[in-house]
Amino acid sequence: MNIYYFFFTNTFFQWLNERSKKKTISGLSWSFIESVSQYGLTFVVSIILARQLSPEDFGLIGMTTIFIAISTTLIDSGFAQALIRKQNTSNIDLSSVFYLNILLGIAFFMLLFFTSPYISSFFDEPKLINIIRVISIGLFIGSFTSIQQTILIKRLDFKLMTLISAISTFFSGVVSIIMAFKGFGVWSLIFGTLVSQSITTLLLWKWNSWRPSLVFSINAIKELFSFGSKLLITSLINTTFNNIYYLIIGKYFSAGDLGYYTRADNFQKLPSQNLTQIIQRVSFPILASIQEDVPKLKSSYIKLLRSIMFITFILMMGMAGSAKEMIVALIGEKWLPSVAYLQMLCFVGMFYPLHAINLNMLNVLGRSDLFLKLEIIKKSLVIPVVIIGIIFGIKYMILGMMVNTLIAYYLNSYWSGVKIGYGIIDQVKDILPSFMIGLLTGLLTFGLGYLLELKPIYEFLIQIASAALFVILVGESARLRDYLFLKDILTEQLNKIKNIRQK
């Protein structure tokens, strides 16, 4: 909890009143606990399942990803963020969006149900017909949770979300593992997902007091959609192009190849996207409430960016350096083809927080139109990368993704510079020391893996311990400001916990 607490405690919300500050800190703390419980349990379950199931099983799920993701985006239609951003949300607004979400959930479930034979034919994979028809039930189940979750996020009630997430993740993991050991193959993944969605829905309705009124306002939908529509288009573009690689690999390569890629992709997303989503989820509703105070946004933004990238660079480059030992130790030698994909994808993933934080600032300032324009420009660059992948193979496609992520960062940071006076040159100067520490950490872990001749699990543990020791030694000797800032906050919080226990 303390790692994420430091982002806002001493800088980001100095200008909020005491009540708001406590609420924000509590939100960050519980948001972190929720993510640790959800992603931690999910990670453990995925390790067990990866050992038990085949790459082809994961590849089959990967083929459905883009269709489920696009449908989910269309069901939300940007209303969640529009509701969070709106200052005075009425029950008419919430109820209207709730009923619309349900209608859309039914519509897209039916759409995927009847188009599943065509999707199956596209991939030349007969098993997909029943897989899509069953897994798309989750769209209908999920449509009942959108408003409930939006309300909890808007009031920063992450404590309840944490409890629900932990319970649903635990029981869905148990179901998946039991089914996998019973020989159900890909269906263990599918039913685990449906169990998680079902439990989440039931608990949200049991423990959250909000209930919809019997009202539906077209005017409310129009008002919210005026902002949400731009986010919808942006999300559609983003979702499509983020998952298009699954589509291309599934179409032009085998299910096994897609399984190797998805496993590597899931590994690299765990630290980068998890870290970013925690900050965004808590910061967006707070920042939206004070969106006019640009100087305060800028000073907080600088501290946020430096801190999050210090952690991200170290984690991602350390993961790249220890990729082989980690994969073999955790999920077995049958996943060795994932190693090269993971090492390359770590470079792509370590820039994800930079993209997300820069773009989030545009949403906070109400520039969803500019957000949309940037996404259209950036996603157009994906087309040649896809063509390269089809012609030359998956590794060359990832190389193209690496080039694109640098171009995208330039575009995102340029507009942050225009809007809040913190452009790419200033950002690079601030994060360069962290980048160098991350690079050296990656080289250290890679070198240890090359020199050591032990069991993979022992090599991996030595790599982790050595990387942590290296960062501490360099941070202390060089007096790195981001390291010292993190150290001071961690020390402060540990002392508080100690004092509480003594009392």
C-alpha positions as CSV (number, residue, x, y, z in Angstrom):
1,M,0.0,0.0,0.0
2,N,2.8,2.4,0.8
3,I,4.3,2.4,-2.7
4,Y,1.3,4.0,-4.2
5,Y,0.4,6.2,-1.2
6,F,3.4,8.4,-1.8
7,F,2.3,9.6,-5.2
8,F,-0.1,12.2,-3.8
9,T,0.4,12.4,0.0
10,N,2.9,15.3,0.2
11,T,2.5,17.0,-3.2
12,F,-0.5,16.1,-5.2
13,F,-3.2,17.2,-2.7
14,Q,-1.5,19.8,-0.5
15,W,-4.0,22.3,-1.6
16,L,-7.1,20.1,-0.8
17,N,-8.8,20.5,2.5
18,E,-8.1,17.9,5.2
19,R,-11.3,15.9,4.6
20,S,-10.6,15.6,0.9
21,K,-7.0,14.7,1.5
22,K,-7.9,11.9,3.8
23,K,-10.5,10.6,1.3
24,T,-7.9,10.7,-1.5
25,I,-5.2,8.9,0.5
26,S,-7.8,6.3,1.6
27,G,-8.8,5.9,-2.1
28,L,-5.2,5.3,-3.2
29,S,-4.5,2.9,-0.4
30,W,-7.6,0.8,-1.0
31,S,-7.1,1.0,-4.8
32,F,-3.6,-0.4,-4.4
33,I,-4.9,-3.2,-2.1
34,E,-7.6,-4.0,-4.6
35,S,-5.0,-4.2,-7.4
36,V,-2.7,-6.4,-5.4
37,S,-5.4,-8.7,-4.4
38,Q,-6.9,-8.9,-7.9
39,Y,-3.7,-9.0,-9.9
40,G,-1.8,-11.0,-7.3
41,L,-4.4,-13.7,-7.1
42,T,-4.9,-13.6,-10.9
43,F,-1.1,-13.9,-11.4
44,V,-0.9,-16.9,-9.1
45,V,-3.9,-18.6,-10.8
46,S,-2.5,-17.9,-14.3
47,I,0.8,-19.5,-13.3
48,I,-1.0,-22.7,-12.2
49,L,-3.2,-22.7,-15.3
50,A,-0.3,-22.1,-17.6
51,R,1.5,-25.1,-16.2
52,Q,-1.7,-27.2,-16.6
53,L,-3.1,-26.0,-19.9
54,S,-1.5,-25.7,-23.4
55,P,-0.5,-22.6,-25.3
56,E,-3.3,-23.5,-27.7
57,D,-5.9,-23.1,-25.0
58,F,-4.7,-19.6,-24.2
59,G,-4.5,-18.9,-28.0
60,L,-8.2,-19.7,-28.4
61,I,-9.1,-17.2,-25.7
62,G,-6.8,-14.7,-27.4
63,M,-8.8,-15.0,-30.6
64,T,-11.9,-13.8,-28.8
65,T,-10.3,-10.9,-27.1
66,I,-10.8,-8.2,-29.7
67,F,-14.5,-9.0,-30.1
68,I,-15.2,-9.0,-26.4
69,A,-13.1,-5.9,-25.8
70,I,-14.9,-3.9,-28.6
71,S,-18.3,-5.0,-27.4
72,T,-17.5,-4.0,-23.8
73,T,-16.3,-0.6,-25.0
74,L,-19.5,0.0,-27.0
75,I,-21.7,-1.1,-24.0
76,D,-20.0,1.6,-21.9
77,S,-20.0,4.1,-24.7
78,G,-17.9,6.6,-22.7
79,F,-20.7,7.2,-20.1
80,A,-18.7,6.0,-17.1
81,Q,-16.0,8.7,-17.5
82,A,-18.7,11.3,-18.4
83,L,-20.5,10.5,-15.2
84,I,-17.3,10.7,-13.2
85,R,-16.4,14.0,-14.7
86,K,-19.9,15.6,-14.2
87,Q,-19.9,17.6,-11.0
88,N,-23.6,17.1,-10.1
89,T,-24.8,13.7,-11.1
90,S,-28.5,13.0,-10.6
91,N,-30.2,9.7,-10.2
92,I,-31.9,10.3,-13.5
93,D,-28.4,10.4,-15.1
94,L,-27.4,7.1,-13.4
95,S,-30.7,5.3,-14.0
96,S,-30.8,6.3,-17.7
97,V,-27.3,5.1,-18.4
98,F,-27.9,1.9,-16.4
99,Y,-30.9,0.9,-18.5
100,L,-29.0,1.7,-21.7
101,N,-26.1,-0.4,-20.6
102,I,-28.4,-3.4,-20.1
103,L,-30.0,-3.0,-23.5
104,L,-26.6,-2.8,-25.1
105,G,-25.4,-5.8,-23.1
106,I,-28.2,-7.9,-24.5
107,A,-27.7,-6.5,-28.0
108,F,-24.0,-7.4,-28.2
109,F,-24.5,-10.8,-26.6
110,M,-27.0,-11.6,-29.3
111,L,-24.7,-10.1,-32.0
112,L,-21.8,-12.3,-31.0
113,F,-24.0,-15.3,-30.5
114,F,-25.2,-15.2,-34.1
115,T,-22.0,-14.1,-35.7
116,S,-19.8,-16.7,-33.9
117,P,-19.8,-19.1,-37.0
118,Y,-18.4,-16.3,-39.2
119,I,-15.7,-15.5,-36.6
120,S,-14.9,-19.2,-36.4
121,S,-14.6,-19.3,-40.2
122,F,-12.3,-16.3,-40.2
123,F,-9.8,-18.0,-37.9
124,D,-10.5,-21.4,-39.4
125,E,-11.1,-22.7,-35.9
126,P,-14.4,-24.6,-35.3
127,K,-14.1,-24.6,-31.6
128,L,-14.6,-20.8,-31.5
129,I,-18.3,-21.1,-32.2
130,N,-19.3,-22.4,-28.8
131,I,-16.4,-20.6,-27.0
132,I,-17.7,-17.2,-28.2
133,R,-21.3,-18.0,-27.5
134,V,-20.5,-18.9,-23.9
135,I,-17.9,-16.3,-23.1
136,S,-20.1,-13.5,-24.5
137,I,-22.7,-14.1,-21.7
138,G,-20.3,-12.1,-19.7
139,L,-21.2,-9.0,-21.7
140,F,-24.8,-9.2,-20.3
141,I,-23.6,-9.9,-16.8
142,G,-21.1,-7.0,-16.9
143,S,-23.8,-4.5,-18.1
144,F,-25.3,-4.7,-14.6
145,T,-22.0,-3.6,-12.9
146,S,-21.0,-0.5,-14.8
147,I,-23.0,2.1,-12.9
148,Q,-22.4,0.4,-9.6
149,Q,-18.6,0.6,-10.2
150,T,-18.8,4.1,-11.5
151,I,-20.6,5.3,-8.3
152,L,-17.9,3.7,-6.1
153,I,-15.1,5.3,-8.2
154,K,-16.8,8.7,-8.1
155,R,-17.0,8.6,-4.3
156,L,-13.5,6.9,-4.0
157,D,-15.0,3.9,-2.2
158,F,-12.2,1.5,-3.1
159,K,-12.5,-0.3,0.1
160,L,-15.7,-2.0,-1.0
161,M,-14.3,-2.6,-4.5
162,T,-11.3,-4.2,-2.9
163,L,-13.3,-6.7,-0.9
164,I,-15.5,-7.6,-3.9
165,S,-12.6,-8.0,-6.2
166,A,-10.7,-10.2,-3.8
167,I,-13.7,-12.5,-3.3
168,S,-14.6,-12.8,-7.0
169,T,-11.0,-13.3,-8.0
170,F,-10.4,-16.0,-5.4
171,F,-13.5,-18.1,-6.2
172,S,-13.1,-17.8,-10.0
173,G,-9.5,-18.9,-9.6
174,V,-10.6,-21.9,-7.6
175,V,-13.1,-22.9,-10.3
176,S,-10.6,-22.4,-13.1
177,I,-7.9,-24.5,-11.4
178,I,-10.3,-27.3,-10.5
179,M,-11.6,-27.5,-14.0
180,A,-8.1,-27.4,-15.5
181,F,-7.0,-30.3,-13.4
182,K,-10.2,-32.2,-14.4
183,G,-9.2,-31.8,-18.0
184,F,-11.7,-29.2,-19.2
185,G,-8.9,-27.3,-21.1
186,V,-10.0,-23.9,-22.5
187,W,-13.3,-24.1,-20.7
188,S,-11.6,-23.7,-17.4
189,L,-10.6,-20.2,-18.5
190,I,-14.0,-19.4,-19.8
191,F,-16.0,-20.5,-16.8
192,G,-13.5,-18.8,-14.5
193,T,-14.2,-15.5,-16.2
194,L,-18.0,-15.9,-16.0
195,V,-17.8,-16.9,-12.3
196,S,-15.7,-13.8,-11.6
197,Q,-18.2,-11.5,-13.4
198,S,-21.2,-13.1,-11.7
199,I,-19.8,-12.9,-8.2
200,T,-18.8,-9.3,-8.8
201,T,-22.2,-8.4,-10.0
202,L,-24.0,-10.1,-7.1
203,L,-21.8,-8.5,-4.4
204,L,-22.0,-5.0,-5.9
205,W,-25.8,-5.1,-5.8
206,K,-25.7,-6.6,-2.3
207,W,-23.3,-4.2,-0.7
208,N,-23.8,-1.0,-2.7
209,S,-26.9,0.9,-1.7
210,W,-27.7,2.5,-5.1
211,R,-30.7,1.3,-7.0
212,P,-32.1,2.6,-10.3
213,S,-35.3,4.6,-10.5
214,L,-37.9,3.8,-13.0
215,V,-36.9,6.7,-15.2
216,F,-35.2,7.1,-18.5
217,S,-34.2,10.5,-19.9
218,I,-33.1,11.0,-23.5
219,N,-31.9,14.4,-22.6
220,A,-29.6,13.0,-19.9
221,I,-28.2,10.5,-22.3
222,K,-27.6,13.2,-24.9
223,E,-25.9,15.5,-22.4
224,L,-23.5,12.8,-21.2
225,F,-22.9,11.5,-24.7
226,S,-21.8,14.9,-25.8
227,F,-18.6,14.3,-23.8
228,G,-18.7,10.5,-23.8
229,S,-19.0,10.2,-27.6
230,K,-15.5,11.4,-28.2
231,L,-14.2,9.1,-25.5
232,L,-16.2,6.2,-27.1
233,I,-14.7,6.8,-30.5
234,T,-11.2,7.1,-28.9
235,S,-11.8,3.9,-26.8
236,L,-13.0,2.0,-29.9
237,I,-9.9,3.0,-31.8
238,N,-7.7,2.3,-28.9
239,T,-9.3,-1.0,-28.1
240,T,-9.3,-2.2,-31.7
241,F,-5.7,-1.4,-32.4
242,N,-4.5,-2.6,-29.0
243,N,-6.0,-6.0,-29.7
244,I,-5.5,-6.1,-33.4
245,Y,-2.2,-8.0,-32.9
246,Y,-4.2,-10.8,-31.3
247,L,-6.4,-10.8,-34.4
248,I,-3.5,-10.8,-36.8
249,I,-1.5,-13.5,-35.0
250,G,-4.6,-15.7,-34.6
251,K,-5.5,-15.3,-38.3
252,Y,-2.0,-15.7,-39.9
253,F,-0.3,-17.9,-37.4
254,S,-1.3,-20.8,-35.1
255,A,-3.3,-20.8,-31.9
256,G,-0.1,-21.9,-30.2
257,D,1.8,-18.9,-31.5
258,L,-1.0,-16.6,-30.2
259,G,-0.8,-18.4,-26.9
260,Y,2.9,-17.7,-26.5
261,Y,2.3,-14.0,-27.4
262,T,-0.6,-13.6,-25.0
263,R,1.4,-15.1,-22.2
264,A,4.3,-12.7,-22.8
265,D,1.9,-9.8,-23.2
266,N,0.1,-10.6,-20.0
267,F,3.4,-10.7,-18.1
268,Q,4.6,-7.3,-19.3
269,K,1.2,-5.7,-18.7
270,L,1.1,-6.7,-15.0
271,P,3.5,-4.0,-13.7
272,S,3.1,-1.2,-16.2
273,Q,-0.7,-1.2,-16.7
274,N,-1.5,-2.1,-13.1
275,L,0.5,0.7,-11.7
276,T,-1.0,3.2,-14.2
277,Q,-4.6,2.2,-13.7
278,I,-4.3,2.6,-9.9
279,I,-3.2,6.2,-10.3
280,Q,-5.6,7.1,-13.1
281,R,-8.6,5.6,-11.4
282,V,-8.1,7.6,-8.2
283,S,-6.6,10.8,-9.8
284,F,-9.2,11.3,-12.5
285,P,-12.3,12.1,-10.4
286,I,-10.2,14.3,-8.0
287,L,-8.4,16.2,-10.8
288,A,-11.7,16.7,-12.7
289,S,-13.1,18.5,-9.6
290,I,-10.3,21.1,-9.8
291,Q,-9.6,21.1,-13.5
292,E,-9.2,24.9,-13.8
293,D,-6.1,25.2,-11.6
294,V,-3.5,24.4,-14.2
295,P,-0.4,25.5,-12.1
296,K,-1.3,23.1,-9.3
297,L,-2.0,20.3,-11.9
298,K,1.5,20.9,-13.4
299,S,3.5,20.7,-10.2
300,S,1.6,17.6,-9.1
301,Y,1.9,16.0,-12.6
302,I,5.7,16.4,-12.5
303,K,6.0,14.6,-9.2
304,L,3.6,11.9,-10.4
305,L,5.4,11.3,-13.7
306,R,8.9,11.1,-12.2
307,S,7.8,8.8,-9.4
308,I,5.8,6.3,-11.5
309,M,8.5,6.1,-14.2
310,F,11.2,5.4,-11.6
311,I,9.4,2.3,-10.5
312,T,8.3,1.3,-14.1
313,F,11.7,1.5,-15.7
314,I,13.2,-0.7,-13.0
315,L,10.4,-3.3,-13.1
316,M,10.2,-3.5,-16.8
317,M,13.9,-3.7,-17.7
318,G,14.5,-6.0,-14.8
319,M,11.8,-8.3,-16.1
320,A,13.3,-8.2,-19.6
321,G,16.7,-9.2,-18.2
322,S,15.3,-12.1,-16.2
323,A,12.6,-13.1,-18.8
324,K,14.0,-16.6,-19.5
325,E,14.6,-17.6,-15.9
326,M,11.2,-16.2,-14.8
327,I,9.2,-18.0,-17.5
328,V,10.9,-21.3,-17.1
329,A,10.7,-21.1,-13.3
330,L,7.1,-20.0,-13.1
331,I,5.3,-21.7,-16.0
332,G,7.7,-24.3,-17.4
333,E,10.0,-24.9,-20.4
334,K,7.0,-25.5,-22.8
335,W,6.6,-21.6,-22.7
336,L,10.2,-20.8,-23.8
337,P,9.1,-19.3,-27.2
338,S,7.5,-16.6,-25.1
339,V,10.8,-15.3,-23.8
340,A,11.8,-13.3,-26.8
341,Y,8.3,-11.8,-27.1
342,L,8.4,-10.8,-23.5
343,Q,11.8,-9.1,-23.7
344,M,10.7,-7.0,-26.6
345,L,7.3,-6.2,-25.2
346,C,8.9,-5.0,-22.0
347,F,10.3,-2.1,-24.0
348,V,6.8,-1.3,-25.3
349,G,5.2,-1.7,-21.9
350,M,7.6,0.6,-20.0
351,F,6.3,3.6,-22.0
352,Y,2.7,2.8,-21.3
353,P,2.5,5.0,-18.1
354,L,3.9,7.9,-20.1
355,H,1.2,7.6,-22.7
356,A,-1.6,7.1,-20.3
357,I,-0.7,9.9,-17.9
358,N,-0.1,12.5,-20.7
359,L,-3.5,11.6,-22.3
360,N,-5.3,11.5,-19.0
361,M,-4.4,15.2,-18.5
362,L,-6.2,16.0,-21.7
363,N,-9.4,14.3,-20.4
364,V,-9.1,16.1,-17.1
365,L,-8.9,19.4,-18.9
366,G,-12.0,18.4,-20.9
367,R,-10.1,18.1,-24.2
368,S,-11.6,14.8,-25.3
369,D,-11.7,16.1,-28.9
370,L,-7.9,16.5,-28.9
371,F,-7.6,13.1,-27.2
372,L,-9.6,11.6,-30.1
373,K,-7.4,13.3,-32.8
374,L,-4.2,12.1,-31.2
375,E,-5.6,8.5,-31.0
376,I,-6.5,8.6,-34.7
377,I,-3.1,9.8,-35.7
378,K,-1.3,7.3,-33.6
379,K,-3.4,4.3,-34.5
380,S,-2.9,5.0,-38.2
381,L,0.8,4.2,-37.5
382,V,-0.2,0.6,-36.5
383,I,-1.3,-0.3,-40.0
384,P,2.2,-0.6,-41.4
385,V,3.3,-2.5,-38.3
386,V,0.5,-5.1,-38.9
387,I,1.5,-5.5,-42.5
388,I,5.1,-6.0,-41.4
389,G,3.9,-8.7,-39.0
390,I,1.9,-10.5,-41.7
391,I,4.9,-10.6,-44.1
392,F,7.9,-11.0,-41.8
393,G,6.6,-12.5,-38.6
394,I,5.7,-11.8,-35.0
395,K,9.1,-10.5,-33.8
396,Y,9.3,-7.9,-36.6
397,M,5.8,-6.8,-35.7
398,I,6.9,-6.2,-32.1
399,L,9.9,-4.2,-33.4
400,G,7.4,-2.0,-35.2
401,M,5.5,-1.6,-32.0
402,M,8.7,-0.5,-30.3
403,V,9.2,2.3,-32.9
404,N,5.5,3.3,-32.7
405,T,5.6,3.7,-28.9
406,L,8.4,6.3,-29.2
407,I,6.5,8.2,-31.8
408,A,3.3,8.0,-29.8
409,Y,5.1,9.3,-26.7
410,Y,6.3,12.3,-28.6
411,L,2.8,13.2,-29.8
412,N,1.3,12.8,-26.3
413,S,3.9,14.7,-24.5
414,Y,3.8,17.6,-27.1
415,W,0.3,18.4,-26.2
416,S,0.9,18.1,-22.5
417,G,3.6,20.7,-23.0
418,V,1.2,23.0,-24.8
419,K,-1.6,22.6,-22.2
420,I,0.4,22.7,-18.9
421,G,3.9,23.8,-20.0
422,Y,5.6,20.4,-19.4
423,G,6.8,19.1,-22.8
424,I,8.9,16.2,-23.9
425,I,12.3,17.8,-23.3
426,D,11.5,18.6,-19.7
427,Q,10.0,15.2,-19.2
428,V,13.0,13.4,-20.7
429,K,15.3,15.3,-18.5
430,D,13.3,14.4,-15.4
431,I,13.0,10.7,-16.2
432,L,16.5,10.0,-17.8
433,P,18.2,9.1,-14.5
434,S,15.4,6.6,-13.8
435,F,15.8,5.2,-17.3
436,M,19.5,4.7,-16.8
437,I,19.0,2.9,-13.4
438,G,16.4,0.7,-15.1
439,L,18.8,-0.1,-18.0
440,L,21.6,-1.1,-15.6
441,T,19.2,-3.2,-13.6
442,G,18.1,-5.0,-16.8
443,L,21.8,-5.6,-17.8
444,L,22.5,-6.9,-14.3
445,T,19.7,-9.5,-14.3
446,F,20.5,-10.6,-17.8
447,G,24.2,-11.0,-16.9
448,L,23.4,-13.1,-13.9
449,G,21.1,-15.3,-15.9
450,Y,23.9,-15.8,-18.4
451,L,26.6,-16.6,-15.8
452,L,24.7,-18.7,-13.2
453,E,24.2,-22.4,-13.7
454,L,21.6,-23.2,-11.2
455,K,18.0,-24.3,-11.3
456,P,15.8,-21.5,-13.0
457,I,13.9,-20.8,-9.8
458,Y,17.2,-20.1,-7.9
459,E,18.6,-18.0,-10.7
460,F,15.4,-16.0,-10.8
461,L,15.4,-15.4,-7.0
462,I,19.0,-14.3,-7.1
463,Q,18.2,-11.9,-10.0
464,I,15.4,-10.3,-8.0
465,A,17.5,-9.9,-4.8
466,S,20.5,-8.6,-6.8
467,A,18.4,-6.1,-8.6
468,A,16.8,-4.8,-5.4
469,L,20.2,-4.5,-3.7
470,F,21.6,-2.7,-6.8
471,V,18.8,-0.1,-6.9
472,I,19.2,0.6,-3.1
473,L,23.0,1.0,-3.4
474,V,22.9,3.3,-6.4
475,G,20.0,5.3,-5.0
476,E,21.9,5.8,-1.7
477,S,25.3,6.6,-3.2
478,A,24.0,8.8,-6.0
479,R,21.3,10.4,-3.8
480,L,18.7,10.0,-6.5
481,R,15.8,12.3,-5.7
482,D,13.1,9.9,-6.8
483,Y,14.6,7.1,-4.8
484,L,15.0,9.3,-1.8
485,F,11.5,10.6,-2.1
486,L,10.1,7.1,-2.2
487,K,12.4,6.0,0.7
488,D,11.3,8.9,2.8
489,I,7.6,8.2,2.3
490,L,8.0,4.5,2.9
491,T,9.9,5.2,6.1
492,E,7.3,7.7,7.2
493,Q,4.5,5.2,6.7
494,L,6.3,2.3,8.3
495,N,6.9,4.5,11.4
496,K,3.2,5.4,11.5
497,I,2.2,1.7,11.4
498,K,4.7,1.0,14.1
499,N,3.4,3.7,16.3
500,I,-0.2,2.5,15.8
501,R,0.8,-1.0,16.8
502,Q,2.6,0.3,19.9
503,K,-0.5,2.1,21.0
